[in-house]
Every structure is written in structure tokens, then in C-alpha cells.
Amino acid sequence: MPARLNVRVVSATGLAQATYPCIGVRLWKDVVPSEDEWVFTTARPGGNPTFDEKFCFDVSPTGDQSLEVAAYDQPVPGGKRVFLGQNLVYLAEIEPHCPLPFDMLLLGPTTEGGVEARVKLELLREGAAAPA
């Protein structure tokens, strides 16, 4: 059975400076992936948007990849995205076949007045062998 990573982008908080934030996700392994490998949620209004959008990735069964999560503002629909912050989660840290609610702190120019920007995710790694 191929290994998969199911990612549900639930919501974001602390993006007060954003007009229409969206969340991008992509996989890493060894080298920086191309910009074409991002998949994005629909841009939603406000600094604390709810997304509830799901993505599925084919992944290595060994868990030797990372999931990059980044927040962008897209003030004009279809226009240029403005970077707000990002972070990574290593797939090896996600126990296979166990849904993981994940509250990710974003690193970057997202803080305004000391507010931390966060993205809430639900992650599920399937088809991977459980660690020995």
C-alpha cells in the first residue's frame, strides 16, 4: 500500500495584518522544492480565518520528508501573494495511522503587537510501517 499524508488545514489565528490570508503546503526531501509544488487553500477574509480544506500527498513510507506550511496574504484575488510566515513538521515525528491535531507556530514577519500567528492542522500518515 502506498504511503500517504492527509493534511487538513483547519484554521489560522494571529494574522491581523492580512486581508485575505491563505495557507500553502508542500513536501520537502533533501532539496528545496520548486515553487510549483505548493498547494493552497482558498483565501479567506480576516486575521483568524477558518479553512477546513484537505490535501493528500504521496509520501515516502520511511517518513524521511518534511511538510512545509506557510501563510500568505492575497489581498487581490488571483494576485501576488505576500509572505507572512512558515514552519516545518518532520513526517518521522507523526506516528503512522494516528490522527494528529497540530497547532503550528509560524515563524517570520507574522507577529504584530506580540501576537503569535498559528495554523491549526490535522495530520494523518497512512500506509507507513510503524517504527520498530
Phi, psi and omega in degrees: 000129179295149178276140181224153171239119175264126182239124173247117175273110186275302185196174173223152177223157175078020179258050188301329183279355183270142175271308179225081181287152171221161181243132176251145176226145175201160180265148175240147167201111175071311182235159179295125178290162180285161178298335180290347184274355177290142165239143188236148169288170170288138177294136181236148181286149171097166184274353180226060187284152171256130183252306183051052180241143186244144177225150179230133180236141167282130184230166176291135180294345181275349179076023183269033178236170176233151173255121175265135179235128181224147176253139178226154169257138178233077187297334178244121180307128182078359182273187181293135177274142178252123183295135178244328181167166183204170172195172181233152168230132179277128184297332178297340180276353181260114180294128181301143174066016177236110178304136184235109170289134188225121179255101188262124174281129178272138178255135181138197185280042185266343185276138176222118181068029177080009179277130178276135175270134183222153173236130176264127181234160165234125185242141176217117176262123183238153175078004179262148177289140176291144179302145181283000000 
